[in-house]
Amino acid sequence: MDQLDHDIVQDLLPLYHDNVCSPESSAMIEEHLKDCEACQEEFHKLQEAVDLALPSPEREEQKTESL
C-alpha cells in the first residue's frame, strides 16, 4: 500500500470506528490495519478517546454519589 492509500485510511479511521464506511472501505481498512502499526496505534487512540468521552456507568455512579 502506498502513502496515498495510507493517508486515505487515516482519514477514514473515524468513519470506520463509527461503522459508517462502505463494506468495500471497511475491508480495505481492515486489510491495512493488519500490517500498519501506525494506523493500528491511531485506531486504538481513537477508541480510547471515544471511550473517555462516553459516559460509563462507573463515572455516572461517581457523579451521583458526589451529589
C-alpha positions in Angstrom: 0.0 0.0 0.0 1.4 3.4 -0.9 1.5 6.6 1.1 -1.7 7.9 -0.5 -3.6 4.8 0.5 -2.1 5.1 4.0 -3.3 8.7 4.2 -6.8 7.7 3.0 -7.0 5.0 5.7 -6.0 7.6 8.3 -8.8 9.9 7.1 -11.3 7.0 7.2 -10.5 5.6 10.6 -13.1 7.7 12.5 -15.8 6.6 10.0 -14.6 3.0 10.3 -14.8 3.3 14.1 -18.4 4.5 13.8 -19.3 1.7 11.4 -20.4 4.1 8.6 -17.9 3.1 5.9 -19.0 1.1 2.9 -18.2 -2.6 3.1 -15.5 -2.1 0.5 -13.8 0.7 2.5 -14.1 -1.3 5.7 -12.4 -4.3 4.0 -9.6 -2.1 2.7 -9.1 -0.6 6.2 -9.1 -3.9 7.9 -6.5 -5.3 5.4 -4.4 -2.2 6.0 -4.6 -2.4 9.8 -3.2 -6.0 9.7 0.2 -4.7 8.6 0.4 -1.0 9.6 1.4 -0.4 13.2 1.0 3.4 12.8 -2.7 3.0 11.8 -3.3 0.4 14.5 -2.0 2.8 17.1 -4.0 5.7 15.7 -7.2 3.5 15.7 -6.5 2.5 19.4 -6.1 6.2 20.3 -9.4 6.9 18.6 -11.1 4.1 20.6 -9.6 5.4 23.9 -10.7 8.9 23.2 -14.3 7.8 22.4 -14.3 5.6 25.5 -13.3 8.6 27.6 -15.9 10.8 26.0 -18.8 8.5 26.5 -20.4 8.3 29.9 -19.6 5.0 31.6 -21.8 3.5 34.3 -19.0 3.9 36.8 -18.4 7.6 36.1 -22.2 8.2 36.3 -22.3 6.4 39.6 -19.4 8.5 40.9 -21.2 11.7 39.9 -24.4 10.6 41.6 -22.6 9.6 44.8 -20.8 13.0 45.0 -24.1 14.9 44.9 
